[in-house]
Amino acid sequence: MTVLFINTLYHPNHLGGAEVSVQLLCEALYRHGHSVYVLSLDAQKRVSRLHGVITIYLGTKNLYTVTERKHKPWQQVLWHCIDTFNVAYYFRLKRLVKRIRPDIINTNNLQGFSLFSWKALRKPGVPLIHTLRDYYILCHRTTLYKNGCQCGQLCLSCRSAFAVKKMLCQQPDAFVGISRHIINRHQQYGVAVNKPVWVLPNIAPAPLHGRQVEPVNRENIRIGFIGRITPEKGVPFLLEEMSQLKQANYTLILAGAYDKPYKDMLRLRFPVKGKLQFVGAVEAASFYKSVDIVVVPAAWEEPFGRVVIEAMGYNKPVCVAARGGLVDLYEPDCMWQFQMRSGSLTAIIAEILAHPEIIELKALACHRFLYQYNADYIADEFITQALQLNKRKGNG
């Protein structure tokens, strides 16, 4: 089969976990014998082939690319107005669909392309499936998070754009969510209702480490966080909870890009009794090998939580926040769950530091839950669901 993916960015361009997730699925489908194409955005038009996947990079047809960060307020407003109903890609996408002749079309993050792209991608007899990976349909920022707070409802600017986007949401034949939470959140606003819907989680990246578990030094428990050092990732909450601990037999390792003034402020505001290390952006493999447990807080409603399954792949137990899509991932045999309120995480970490033998017990259980994030399993499930959708459309 020929499968066409559309995502805002693709390797080597990255903003977050969505690009990694799409790439892993594309490469898994190629290994299963399918022809895989990706349409993505870049500053320059070009075509490349990586691990068998053909990627067509289209030039930007807006004021700036999605990876450019510093803009004047009026430019941002105009960019989002254009993006809400951007017709500039219509004929180019039509021609590409005609040339590629896909059997399945799967759209993912469409910021930059615009949801209007769905009209160009529709083709009789070809299922058009949209994967919900963020909140772009509902929110300009894609996060439902503003001014340090989770949005309880859509703000005025998002409501205005959503009125247009909701009409376009009739175009896909089906919706896939990377978690049950993200599906439910969209259905609250009338998106992905009266359409086939299913959950297809992200793929856990290789390598996976079987049952190999490293011994823990109870005099220095290594607690890790990996991600951007920002408020929405829950870093201030994590440091505040750690600062309340009475024990000092730990090292807290924070891996991820940071602004130095912000890092210095965090050190001063939240002094901890153990050791604290900001190691910057590092390779995931080296990070997971340097820690005993991983903490995943979340100030916003994470749609999924790739760090959780990555940590499990390295047999690292996880302390995970009970928020957003992270709730879907919780497995009590290899995780701890905490609430994003004062004292909840502190109590769990204090118990771990007092009884570190629990770390190895939970680490031994990690491998039992990874099958559901296996690349072959996810690829098979994707094709199976797409074929069933095709039959329901009367093409089987």
Stockholm file with secondary structure:
# STOCKHOLM 1.0

chainA/1-396         MTVLFINTLYHPNHLGGAEVSVQLLCEALYRHGHSVYVLSLDAQKRVSRLHGVITIYLGTKNLYTVTERKHKPWQQVLWHCIDTFNVAYYFRLKRLVKRIRPDIINTNNLQGFSLFSWKALRKPGVPLIHTLRDYYILCHRTTLYKNGCQCGQLCLSCRSAFAVKKMLCQQPDAFVGISRHIINRHQQYGVAVNKPVWVLPNIAPAPLHGRQVEPVNRENIRIGFIGRITPEKGVPFLLEEMSQLKQANYTLILAGAYDKPYKDMLRLRFPVKGKLQFVGAVEAASFYKSVDIVVVPAAWEEPFGRVVIEAMGYNKPVCVAARGGLVDLYEPDCMWQFQMRSGSLTAIIAEILAHPEIIELKALACHRFLYQYNADYIADEFITQALQLNKRKGNG
#=GR chainA/1-396 SS CEEEEECSCCTTCCSSHHHHHHHHHHHHHHHTTCEEEEEEECSSCEEEEETTEEEEEECCCSSSCTTCCCCCHHHHHHHHHHHHTCCTTHHHHHHHHHHHCCSEEEECCCTTTCTTHHHHHCBTTBCEEEEECSSTTTCTTSSSEETTEECSSCCHHHHHHHHHHHHHTTSCSEEEESSHHHHHHHHTTTTTCSSCEEECCCCCCSCCCTTCCCCCCTTSEEEEEESCCSGGGTHHHHHHHHHTCSCCCEEEEEESCCCHHHHHHHHHHSCCSSEEEEEESCCHHHHHHTCSEEEECCSSCCSSCHHHHHHHHTTCCEEEESSTTHHHHCCTTTEEEECSSTTHHHHHHHHHHHCTHHHHHHHHHGGGGGGGGCHHHHHHHHHHHHHHHHHHTTCC
#=GC SS_cons         CEEEEECSCCTTCCSSHHHHHHHHHHHHHHHTTCEEEEEEECSSCEEEEETTEEEEEECCCSSSCTTCCCCCHHHHHHHHHHHHTCCTTHHHHHHHHHHHCCSEEEECCCTTTCTTHHHHHCBTTBCEEEEECSSTTTCTTSSSEETTEECSSCCHHHHHHHHHHHHHTTSCSEEEESSHHHHHHHHTTTTTCSSCEEECCCCCCSCCCTTCCCCCCTTSEEEEEESCCSGGGTHHHHHHHHHTCSCCCEEEEEESCCCHHHHHHHHHHSCCSSEEEEEESCCHHHHHHTCSEEEECCSSCCSSCHHHHHHHHTTCCEEEESSTTHHHHCCTTTEEEECSSTTHHHHHHHHHHHCTHHHHHHHHHGGGGGGGGCHHHHHHHHHHHHHHHHHHTTCC
//
